[in-house]
Amino acid sequence: MRRREFSTWLQRAVTAPVVSDYINRCQRVEINLKINLDDEFARDKGRALLEKLTYTAEDQANNRSLKCNIYFRAGSDLKSGMSSLKTAVSRYFEFCNTVDVGITGEHVEEEQKTPAAKGVDSYQEFLNYFKIEKEALFEWGISSTIFPSIDKVAVEWENLKKRIFDGKTVYIRGYGRDAHGTQLYKNFYVRLLGNTCVEKDPTNNSIPHKLIQRITGLKRNDDIYNYQVSHIWGRTKNVFLFEAPWNICYVPKIIDPFTGHETKGIWPLEYQRLFIAKASELYKPFVDEYNQILKSLDFENQLYQYIESLKGQGTQKELAQFEKDVRSELSPIG
């Protein structure tokens, strides 16, 4: 570890005590694991090491062992301790990203400008003011999100597919201003799936709320507070994904702004990548199956014929927008 350079780099953003803490934690990781952080960064940008330093709330609840040999006193809060070490090492790898390391070990610091640096980002200002580390916040956000269990998801997913292909009632969110365009989707699903029972969710939210409450056993404002029901991949006019149990979760409201499409800036984008990566890993078999279903539906031909049948029923601009929206809603994941 290049302690002096790392210290100088840190001093631009944090106080002297925090600089000292970060350096001590990085050295602790190097000593305990008998590694060099620069070697870890050169190997894979530090990804493998960061994975070893990950210890979630679920790991702690199930009393799982650490993924690496870091010593803690008996009775220590392992999640908190590992989080602080991971945060420090993550900052070191951020520092490494600003340095061009040559064969001789010489390095030249480069200017790094992110979108957030072009203006004031209130999220960044808030976290800086209260001395909250971005990595720690993001880790907490992911670990505190309540994802439905795989076994419950599997059962509900089979039920949903059966309802879709057997022509039973299934739901989507309304489309267009005041949901006036919803019938366009309903008629398309008659052509694509032969299902005449696709309905608009009465409130645009009630069906997913009931579903996640049923499969997690947790009710908002009763068992849990200040959580938001969120569609992981969105696509709420997609008959497969609006009720897909692997597309919904409970997100802490304090972190929800980082997941919303209306939020801009580099930090929300970074969090969304982590959020989607976690969900993709957790629900990969279901995502893969969904993608295979799309391939089997002759979607392109069916959409072309449907759009042709609509000509004369709306403006060219409206039909073009609808076609674009349908393609986005029913596109593969990944």
PALUM-301495 format. One record per residue (C-alpha): residue in one letter; x, y, z. Coordinates in Angstrom, 2 decimals. Layout:
<torzas>
<torza r="a" xx="X" yy="Y" zz="Z"/>
...
</torzas>
This chain:
<torzas>
<torza r="m" xx="0.00" yy="0.00" zz="0.00"/>
<torza r="r" xx="1.23" yy="3.47" zz="-0.89"/>
<torza r="r" xx="0.45" yy="5.06" zz="2.46"/>
<torza r="r" xx="1.82" yy="8.57" zz="1.84"/>
<torza r="e" xx="0.10" yy="9.06" zz="-1.52"/>
<torza r="f" xx="-3.16" yy="7.57" zz="-0.24"/>
<torza r="s" xx="-3.07" yy="9.95" zz="2.73"/>
<torza r="t" xx="-2.59" yy="12.97" zz="0.46"/>
<torza r="w" xx="-5.43" yy="11.84" zz="-1.80"/>
<torza r="l" xx="-7.80" yy="11.29" zz="1.14"/>
<torza r="q" xx="-7.12" yy="14.69" zz="2.68"/>
<torza r="r" xx="-9.00" yy="16.34" zz="-0.17"/>
<torza r="a" xx="-12.28" yy="14.82" zz="1.01"/>
<torza r="v" xx="-12.08" yy="13.79" zz="4.69"/>
<torza r="t" xx="-10.65" yy="14.96" zz="8.00"/>
<torza r="a" xx="-7.28" yy="13.91" zz="9.42"/>
<torza r="p" xx="-8.77" yy="11.42" zz="11.94"/>
<torza r="v" xx="-10.70" yy="9.71" zz="9.13"/>
<torza r="v" xx="-7.52" yy="9.55" zz="7.02"/>
<torza r="s" xx="-5.74" yy="7.83" zz="9.91"/>
<torza r="d" xx="-8.64" yy="5.39" zz="10.41"/>
<torza r="y" xx="-8.71" yy="4.42" zz="6.73"/>
<torza r="i" xx="-4.98" yy="3.81" zz="6.58"/>
<torza r="n" xx="-5.02" yy="1.74" zz="9.78"/>
<torza r="r" xx="-7.88" yy="-0.40" zz="8.48"/>
<torza r="c" xx="-6.16" yy="-0.98" zz="5.15"/>
<torza r="q" xx="-2.97" yy="-1.99" zz="6.91"/>
<torza r="r" xx="-4.95" yy="-4.32" zz="9.16"/>
<torza r="v" xx="-6.38" yy="-6.09" zz="6.10"/>
<torza r="e" xx="-2.93" yy="-6.41" zz="4.53"/>
<torza r="i" xx="-1.38" yy="-7.80" zz="7.72"/>
<torza r="n" xx="-4.22" yy="-10.22" zz="8.56"/>
<torza r="l" xx="-4.58" yy="-11.57" zz="5.03"/>
<torza r="k" xx="-0.86" yy="-11.36" zz="4.17"/>
<torza r="i" xx="-1.55" yy="-9.44" zz="0.97"/>
<torza r="n" xx="-0.62" yy="-6.18" zz="-0.74"/>
<torza r="l" xx="-3.54" yy="-3.98" zz="-1.78"/>
<torza r="d" xx="-1.70" yy="-2.81" zz="-4.89"/>
<torza r="d" xx="-1.30" yy="-6.43" zz="-6.00"/>
<torza r="e" xx="-5.02" yy="-7.04" zz="-5.41"/>
<torza r="f" xx="-5.91" yy="-4.01" zz="-7.50"/>
<torza r="a" xx="-3.59" yy="-5.07" zz="-10.31"/>
<torza r="r" xx="-5.11" yy="-8.56" zz="-10.31"/>
<torza r="d" xx="-8.82" yy="-7.72" zz="-10.74"/>
<torza r="k" xx="-9.36" yy="-4.14" zz="-9.57"/>
<torza r="g" xx="-9.79" yy="-5.55" zz="-6.07"/>
<torza r="r" xx="-13.12" yy="-7.26" zz="-6.78"/>
<torza r="a" xx="-12.20" yy="-10.62" zz="-5.26"/>
<torza r="l" xx="-10.89" yy="-9.02" zz="-2.08"/>
<torza r="l" xx="-13.98" yy="-6.84" zz="-1.67"/>
<torza r="e" xx="-16.13" yy="-9.94" zz="-2.01"/>
<torza r="k" xx="-14.12" yy="-11.61" zz="0.77"/>
<torza r="l" xx="-14.68" yy="-8.55" zz="2.96"/>
<torza r="t" xx="-18.45" yy="-8.63" zz="2.43"/>
<torza r="y" xx="-20.47" yy="-9.70" zz="5.48"/>
<torza r="t" xx="-24.19" yy="-8.96" zz="5.33"/>
<torza r="a" xx="-26.95" yy="-8.68" zz="7.89"/>
<torza r="e" xx="-28.20" yy="-12.07" zz="6.68"/>
<torza r="d" xx="-24.75" yy="-13.58" zz="7.25"/>
<torza r="q" xx="-24.73" yy="-12.21" zz="10.78"/>
<torza r="a" xx="-28.29" yy="-13.35" zz="11.51"/>
<torza r="n" xx="-27.35" yy="-16.89" zz="10.45"/>
<torza r="n" xx="-24.08" yy="-16.77" zz="12.39"/>
<torza r="r" xx="-22.04" yy="-17.50" zz="9.27"/>
<torza r="s" xx="-18.26" yy="-17.48" zz="9.31"/>
<torza r="l" xx="-16.28" yy="-14.68" zz="7.71"/>
<torza r="k" xx="-15.00" yy="-15.31" zz="4.17"/>
<torza r="c" xx="-11.46" yy="-14.43" zz="5.18"/>
<torza r="n" xx="-9.17" yy="-14.62" zz="8.22"/>
<torza r="i" xx="-9.73" yy="-11.27" zz="9.92"/>
<torza r="y" xx="-9.43" yy="-11.34" zz="13.69"/>
<torza r="f" xx="-12.10" yy="-9.75" zz="15.90"/>
<torza r="r" xx="-12.50" yy="-9.84" zz="19.66"/>
<torza r="a" xx="-15.20" yy="-12.14" zz="21.05"/>
<torza r="g" xx="-18.60" yy="-10.44" zz="21.02"/>
<torza r="s" xx="-17.67" yy="-7.96" zz="18.30"/>
<torza r="d" xx="-20.26" yy="-6.79" zz="15.77"/>
<torza r="l" xx="-18.86" yy="-8.61" zz="12.74"/>
<torza r="k" xx="-21.10" yy="-6.86" zz="10.20"/>
<torza r="s" xx="-20.10" yy="-3.41" zz="11.41"/>
<torza r="g" xx="-16.44" yy="-4.36" zz="11.69"/>
<torza r="m" xx="-16.22" yy="-5.89" zz="8.23"/>
<torza r="s" xx="-18.15" yy="-2.99" zz="6.73"/>
<torza r="s" xx="-15.62" yy="-0.50" zz="8.09"/>
<torza r="l" xx="-12.73" yy="-2.53" zz="6.67"/>
<torza r="k" xx="-14.42" yy="-2.93" zz="3.30"/>
<torza r="t" xx="-15.16" yy="0.80" zz="3.12"/>
<torza r="a" xx="-11.51" yy="1.68" zz="3.77"/>
<torza r="v" xx="-10.25" yy="-0.82" zz="1.18"/>
<torza r="s" xx="-12.83" yy="0.42" zz="-1.33"/>
<torza r="r" xx="-11.50" yy="3.94" zz="-0.91"/>
<torza r="y" xx="-7.98" yy="2.67" zz="-1.49"/>
<torza r="f" xx="-9.09" yy="1.07" zz="-4.76"/>
<torza r="e" xx="-10.78" yy="4.35" zz="-5.72"/>
<torza r="f" xx="-7.42" yy="6.00" zz="-5.12"/>
<torza r="c" xx="-5.77" yy="3.36" zz="-7.32"/>
<torza r="n" xx="-8.23" yy="4.20" zz="-10.10"/>
<torza r="t" xx="-6.80" yy="7.73" zz="-10.21"/>
<torza r="v" xx="-3.24" yy="6.46" zz="-10.59"/>
<torza r="d" xx="-1.47" yy="5.07" zz="-13.63"/>
<torza r="v" xx="0.93" yy="2.47" zz="-12.24"/>
<torza r="g" xx="3.86" yy="1.62" zz="-14.50"/>
<torza r="i" xx="6.21" yy="-1.37" zz="-14.52"/>
<torza r="t" xx="8.69" yy="0.51" zz="-12.39"/>
<torza r="g" xx="6.06" yy="1.27" zz="-9.79"/>
<torza r="e" xx="6.11" yy="4.98" zz="-10.59"/>
<torza r="h" xx="2.70" yy="6.57" zz="-10.71"/>
<torza r="v" xx="1.14" yy="9.75" zz="-12.05"/>
<torza r="e" xx="-2.07" yy="11.09" zz="-10.61"/>
<torza r="e" xx="-4.70" yy="11.98" zz="-13.21"/>
<torza r="e" xx="-7.61" yy="14.39" zz="-13.23"/>
<torza r="q" xx="-10.84" yy="12.48" zz="-12.73"/>
<torza r="k" xx="-14.11" yy="14.19" zz="-13.50"/>
<torza r="t" xx="-17.41" yy="12.44" zz="-12.93"/>
<torza r="p" xx="-20.82" yy="13.82" zz="-13.83"/>
<torza r="a" xx="-21.35" yy="14.74" zz="-10.19"/>
<torza r="a" xx="-18.27" yy="16.99" zz="-10.28"/>
<torza r="k" xx="-19.90" yy="19.27" zz="-12.85"/>
<torza r="g" xx="-22.41" yy="20.64" zz="-10.35"/>
<torza r="v" xx="-23.68" yy="20.37" zz="-6.81"/>
<torza r="d" xx="-25.22" yy="16.99" zz="-5.97"/>
<torza r="s" xx="-27.42" yy="17.26" zz="-2.88"/>
<torza r="y" xx="-26.97" yy="13.57" zz="-2.09"/>
<torza r="q" xx="-23.22" yy="13.99" zz="-2.00"/>
<torza r="e" xx="-23.53" yy="17.20" zz="0.02"/>
<torza r="f" xx="-25.77" yy="15.45" zz="2.56"/>
<torza r="l" xx="-23.47" yy="12.45" zz="2.99"/>
<torza r="n" xx="-20.37" yy="14.62" zz="3.22"/>
<torza r="y" xx="-21.98" yy="16.86" zz="5.84"/>
<torza r="f" xx="-22.92" yy="13.93" zz="8.08"/>
<torza r="k" xx="-19.68" yy="12.06" zz="7.30"/>
<torza r="i" xx="-21.48" yy="9.05" zz="5.84"/>
<torza r="e" xx="-19.37" yy="6.94" zz="3.51"/>
<torza r="k" xx="-20.99" yy="6.23" zz="0.16"/>
<torza r="e" xx="-19.81" yy="2.61" zz="0.13"/>
<torza r="a" xx="-21.20" yy="1.98" zz="3.61"/>
<torza r="l" xx="-24.54" yy="3.54" zz="2.67"/>
<torza r="f" xx="-24.78" yy="1.48" zz="-0.50"/>
<torza r="e" xx="-23.86" yy="-1.72" zz="1.31"/>
<torza r="w" xx="-26.47" yy="-0.99" zz="3.96"/>
<torza r="g" xx="-29.07" yy="-0.25" zz="1.29"/>
<torza r="i" xx="-28.53" yy="-3.57" zz="-0.46"/>
<torza r="s" xx="-28.36" yy="-5.63" zz="2.74"/>
<torza r="s" xx="-31.47" yy="-3.93" zz="4.18"/>
<torza r="t" xx="-33.59" yy="-4.48" zz="1.08"/>
<torza r="i" xx="-36.04" yy="-7.33" zz="1.65"/>
<torza r="f" xx="-35.98" yy="-9.71" zz="-1.31"/>
<torza r="p" xx="-38.60" yy="-12.53" zz="-1.35"/>
<torza r="s" xx="-37.16" yy="-15.99" zz="-0.70"/>
<torza r="i" xx="-36.37" yy="-18.25" zz="-3.64"/>
<torza r="d" xx="-38.78" yy="-21.02" zz="-2.64"/>
<torza r="k" xx="-41.75" yy="-18.64" zz="-2.34"/>
<torza r="v" xx="-40.77" yy="-16.92" zz="-5.57"/>
<torza r="a" xx="-40.69" yy="-20.26" zz="-7.43"/>
<torza r="v" xx="-44.23" yy="-21.16" zz="-6.35"/>
<torza r="e" xx="-45.71" yy="-17.76" zz="-7.22"/>
<torza r="w" xx="-43.87" yy="-17.63" zz="-10.56"/>
<torza r="e" xx="-45.33" yy="-21.00" zz="-11.62"/>
<torza r="n" xx="-48.79" yy="-19.76" zz="-10.62"/>
<torza r="l" xx="-48.38" yy="-16.56" zz="-12.64"/>
<torza r="k" xx="-47.22" yy="-18.37" zz="-15.79"/>
<torza r="k" xx="-50.14" yy="-20.77" zz="-15.54"/>
<torza r="r" xx="-52.64" yy="-17.89" zz="-15.25"/>
<torza r="i" xx="-51.09" yy="-16.10" zz="-18.22"/>
<torza r="f" xx="-51.11" yy="-19.09" zz="-20.58"/>
<torza r="d" xx="-54.42" yy="-20.54" zz="-19.34"/>
<torza r="g" xx="-56.22" yy="-17.27" zz="-20.04"/>
<torza r="k" xx="-56.89" yy="-16.47" zz="-16.39"/>
<torza r="t" xx="-56.92" yy="-13.00" zz="-14.83"/>
<torza r="v" xx="-53.55" yy="-11.26" zz="-14.62"/>
<torza r="y" xx="-52.72" yy="-7.60" zz="-14.06"/>
<torza r="i" xx="-50.63" yy="-4.77" zz="-15.47"/>
<torza r="r" xx="-50.21" yy="-1.10" zz="-14.58"/>
<torza r="g" xx="-52.22" yy="1.45" zz="-16.56"/>
<torza r="y" xx="-50.69" yy="2.97" zz="-19.69"/>
<torza r="g" xx="-50.84" yy="6.57" zz="-20.85"/>
<torza r="r" xx="-52.47" yy="9.65" zz="-19.34"/>
<torza r="d" xx="-55.23" yy="8.56" zz="-16.95"/>
<torza r="a" xx="-54.52" yy="4.99" zz="-18.18"/>
<torza r="h" xx="-56.52" yy="5.64" zz="-21.36"/>
<torza r="g" xx="-54.01" yy="3.69" zz="-23.45"/>
<torza r="t" xx="-54.23" yy="0.51" zz="-21.38"/>
<torza r="q" xx="-56.61" yy="-1.13" zz="-23.86"/>
<torza r="l" xx="-53.81" yy="-1.06" zz="-26.46"/>
<torza r="y" xx="-51.77" yy="-3.39" zz="-24.27"/>
<torza r="k" xx="-54.75" yy="-5.58" zz="-23.42"/>
<torza r="n" xx="-55.58" yy="-6.10" zz="-27.10"/>
<torza r="f" xx="-51.95" yy="-6.84" zz="-27.87"/>
<torza r="y" xx="-51.87" yy="-9.54" zz="-25.19"/>
<torza r="v" xx="-54.94" yy="-11.15" zz="-26.76"/>
<torza r="r" xx="-52.96" yy="-11.44" zz="-30.00"/>
<torza r="l" xx="-49.65" yy="-12.44" zz="-28.38"/>
<torza r="l" xx="-50.90" yy="-14.80" zz="-25.67"/>
<torza r="g" xx="-54.56" yy="-15.47" zz="-26.42"/>
<torza r="n" xx="-55.38" yy="-14.09" zz="-22.96"/>
<torza r="t" xx="-58.53" yy="-11.93" zz="-22.84"/>
<torza r="c" xx="-58.34" yy="-11.46" zz="-19.07"/>
<torza r="v" xx="-55.45" yy="-9.02" zz="-18.71"/>
<torza r="e" xx="-56.69" yy="-6.27" zz="-16.39"/>
<torza r="k" xx="-55.42" yy="-2.96" zz="-15.08"/>
<torza r="d" xx="-54.44" yy="-3.02" zz="-11.39"/>
<torza r="p" xx="-57.23" yy="-1.05" zz="-9.61"/>
<torza r="t" xx="-54.72" yy="1.33" zz="-8.00"/>
<torza r="n" xx="-51.64" yy="0.56" zz="-10.14"/>
<torza r="n" xx="-50.02" yy="-0.81" zz="-6.96"/>
<torza r="s" xx="-52.42" yy="-3.00" zz="-5.02"/>
<torza r="i" xx="-51.60" yy="-6.38" zz="-6.62"/>
<torza r="p" xx="-47.79" yy="-6.20" zz="-6.09"/>
<torza r="h" xx="-48.36" yy="-4.92" zz="-2.54"/>
<torza r="k" xx="-50.59" yy="-7.88" zz="-1.70"/>
<torza r="l" xx="-48.17" yy="-10.29" zz="-3.38"/>
<torza r="i" xx="-45.04" yy="-9.26" zz="-1.51"/>
<torza r="q" xx="-46.91" yy="-9.10" zz="1.78"/>
<torza r="r" xx="-48.12" yy="-12.66" zz="1.20"/>
<torza r="i" xx="-44.77" yy="-14.16" zz="0.22"/>
<torza r="t" xx="-42.66" yy="-12.37" zz="2.85"/>
<torza r="g" xx="-45.22" yy="-12.43" zz="5.67"/>
<torza r="l" xx="-44.40" yy="-8.76" zz="6.30"/>
<torza r="k" xx="-46.95" yy="-5.96" zz="6.20"/>
<torza r="r" xx="-45.92" yy="-2.34" zz="5.82"/>
<torza r="n" xx="-46.71" yy="-0.09" zz="8.77"/>
<torza r="d" xx="-47.40" yy="-3.14" zz="10.87"/>
<torza r="d" xx="-44.39" yy="-5.50" zz="10.74"/>
<torza r="i" xx="-42.05" yy="-3.10" zz="8.94"/>
<torza r="y" xx="-42.02" yy="0.68" zz="8.72"/>
<torza r="n" xx="-40.73" yy="3.15" zz="6.11"/>
<torza r="y" xx="-40.29" yy="0.56" zz="3.39"/>
<torza r="q" xx="-41.36" yy="1.04" zz="-0.23"/>
<torza r="v" xx="-42.59" yy="-1.69" zz="-2.59"/>
<torza r="s" xx="-40.39" yy="-1.46" zz="-5.67"/>
<torza r="h" xx="-40.28" yy="-3.20" zz="-9.07"/>
<torza r="i" xx="-36.63" yy="-4.13" zz="-9.53"/>
<torza r="w" xx="-36.57" yy="-4.00" zz="-13.33"/>
<torza r="g" xx="-39.69" yy="-1.87" zz="-13.71"/>
<torza r="r" xx="-41.62" yy="-2.84" zz="-16.88"/>
<torza r="t" xx="-44.98" yy="-2.65" zz="-15.15"/>
<torza r="k" xx="-47.01" yy="-2.91" zz="-18.37"/>
<torza r="n" xx="-45.34" yy="-6.26" zz="-19.01"/>
<torza r="v" xx="-47.82" yy="-9.00" zz="-18.12"/>
<torza r="f" xx="-44.98" yy="-11.28" zz="-16.97"/>
<torza r="l" xx="-43.15" yy="-8.72" zz="-14.85"/>
<torza r="f" xx="-45.84" yy="-6.66" zz="-13.11"/>
<torza r="e" xx="-46.73" yy="-9.63" zz="-10.89"/>
<torza r="a" xx="-43.40" yy="-11.47" zz="-11.14"/>
<torza r="p" xx="-42.42" yy="-12.27" zz="-7.52"/>
<torza r="w" xx="-38.75" yy="-11.94" zz="-8.50"/>
<torza r="n" xx="-39.34" yy="-8.39" zz="-9.78"/>
<torza r="i" xx="-40.55" yy="-6.91" zz="-6.48"/>
<torza r="c" xx="-38.92" yy="-6.18" zz="-3.14"/>
<torza r="y" xx="-39.20" yy="-3.97" zz="-0.08"/>
<torza r="v" xx="-36.73" yy="-1.07" zz="-0.32"/>
<torza r="p" xx="-35.97" yy="1.18" zz="2.69"/>
<torza r="k" xx="-37.53" yy="4.56" zz="1.88"/>
<torza r="i" xx="-34.33" yy="6.32" zz="2.85"/>
<torza r="i" xx="-32.53" yy="4.51" zz="0.01"/>
<torza r="d" xx="-35.45" yy="4.48" zz="-2.45"/>
<torza r="p" xx="-34.41" yy="7.80" zz="-4.09"/>
<torza r="f" xx="-31.28" yy="6.05" zz="-5.37"/>
<torza r="t" xx="-33.39" yy="3.47" zz="-7.23"/>
<torza r="g" xx="-35.97" yy="5.76" zz="-8.87"/>
<torza r="h" xx="-35.86" yy="6.67" zz="-12.55"/>
<torza r="e" xx="-36.55" yy="10.30" zz="-11.67"/>
<torza r="t" xx="-33.27" yy="10.59" zz="-9.74"/>
<torza r="k" xx="-30.26" yy="11.83" zz="-11.69"/>
<torza r="g" xx="-26.51" yy="11.94" zz="-11.11"/>
<torza r="i" xx="-23.59" yy="9.55" zz="-10.85"/>
<torza r="w" xx="-24.40" yy="8.24" zz="-7.34"/>
<torza r="p" xx="-27.89" yy="6.88" zz="-8.14"/>
<torza r="l" xx="-26.49" yy="5.26" zz="-11.29"/>
<torza r="e" xx="-23.77" yy="3.57" zz="-9.26"/>
<torza r="y" xx="-26.26" yy="2.33" zz="-6.69"/>
<torza r="q" xx="-28.67" yy="1.06" zz="-9.34"/>
<torza r="r" xx="-25.88" yy="-1.02" zz="-10.90"/>
<torza r="l" xx="-25.20" yy="-2.66" zz="-7.53"/>
<torza r="f" xx="-28.92" yy="-3.13" zz="-6.87"/>
<torza r="i" xx="-29.59" yy="-4.78" zz="-10.23"/>
<torza r="a" xx="-26.45" yy="-6.92" zz="-9.94"/>
<torza r="k" xx="-27.64" yy="-8.26" zz="-6.58"/>
<torza r="a" xx="-31.12" yy="-9.05" zz="-7.90"/>
<torza r="s" xx="-29.73" yy="-10.62" zz="-11.08"/>
<torza r="e" xx="-27.51" yy="-12.92" zz="-9.05"/>
<torza r="l" xx="-30.31" yy="-13.84" zz="-6.66"/>
<torza r="y" xx="-32.98" yy="-14.50" zz="-9.28"/>
<torza r="k" xx="-30.89" yy="-15.62" zz="-12.28"/>
<torza r="p" xx="-32.89" yy="-18.84" zz="-13.06"/>
<torza r="f" xx="-36.15" yy="-16.89" zz="-13.23"/>
<torza r="v" xx="-34.64" yy="-14.13" zz="-15.36"/>
<torza r="d" xx="-33.21" yy="-16.72" zz="-17.76"/>
<torza r="e" xx="-36.58" yy="-18.46" zz="-18.03"/>
<torza r="y" xx="-38.36" yy="-15.17" zz="-18.71"/>
<torza r="n" xx="-35.90" yy="-14.40" zz="-21.50"/>
<torza r="q" xx="-36.53" yy="-17.82" zz="-23.02"/>
<torza r="i" xx="-40.30" yy="-17.28" zz="-22.91"/>
<torza r="l" xx="-39.89" yy="-14.04" zz="-24.86"/>
<torza r="k" xx="-37.89" yy="-15.84" zz="-27.54"/>
<torza r="s" xx="-40.67" yy="-18.41" zz="-27.97"/>
<torza r="l" xx="-43.50" yy="-15.91" zz="-28.50"/>
<torza r="d" xx="-42.72" yy="-14.70" zz="-32.06"/>
<torza r="f" xx="-42.86" yy="-11.22" zz="-30.55"/>
<torza r="e" xx="-41.53" yy="-9.21" zz="-33.51"/>
<torza r="n" xx="-44.00" yy="-10.62" zz="-36.02"/>
<torza r="q" xx="-46.93" yy="-10.32" zz="-33.61"/>
<torza r="l" xx="-46.07" yy="-6.70" zz="-32.78"/>
<torza r="y" xx="-45.69" yy="-5.80" zz="-36.46"/>
<torza r="q" xx="-49.10" yy="-7.23" zz="-37.31"/>
<torza r="y" xx="-50.70" yy="-5.53" zz="-34.33"/>
<torza r="i" xx="-49.27" yy="-2.10" zz="-35.19"/>
<torza r="e" xx="-50.46" yy="-2.56" zz="-38.79"/>
<torza r="s" xx="-53.97" yy="-3.31" zz="-37.52"/>
<torza r="l" xx="-53.98" yy="-0.06" zz="-35.52"/>
<torza r="k" xx="-53.22" yy="2.24" zz="-38.44"/>
<torza r="g" xx="-55.98" yy="4.79" zz="-38.83"/>
<torza r="q" xx="-56.93" yy="4.50" zz="-35.13"/>
<torza r="g" xx="-54.39" yy="7.04" zz="-33.89"/>
<torza r="t" xx="-51.77" yy="9.46" zz="-35.07"/>
<torza r="q" xx="-48.51" yy="8.17" zz="-36.50"/>
<torza r="k" xx="-46.68" yy="9.73" zz="-33.57"/>
<torza r="e" xx="-48.90" yy="7.96" zz="-31.01"/>
<torza r="l" xx="-48.48" yy="4.59" zz="-32.70"/>
<torza r="a" xx="-44.71" yy="5.06" zz="-32.97"/>
<torza r="q" xx="-44.53" yy="5.88" zz="-29.26"/>
<torza r="f" xx="-46.66" yy="2.87" zz="-28.33"/>
<torza r="e" xx="-44.49" yy="0.56" zz="-30.45"/>
<torza r="k" xx="-41.37" yy="1.95" zz="-28.79"/>
<torza r="d" xx="-42.89" yy="1.50" zz="-25.33"/>
<torza r="v" xx="-43.98" yy="-2.09" zz="-26.02"/>
<torza r="r" xx="-40.49" yy="-3.00" zz="-27.24"/>
<torza r="s" xx="-39.01" yy="-1.53" zz="-24.07"/>
<torza r="e" xx="-41.54" yy="-3.24" zz="-21.79"/>
<torza r="l" xx="-41.16" yy="-6.70" zz="-23.34"/>
<torza r="s" xx="-37.43" yy="-6.65" zz="-23.95"/>
<torza r="p" xx="-35.15" yy="-9.33" zz="-22.47"/>
<torza r="i" xx="-33.40" yy="-8.67" zz="-19.16"/>
<torza r="g" xx="-29.64" yy="-8.54" zz="-19.10"/>
</torzas>
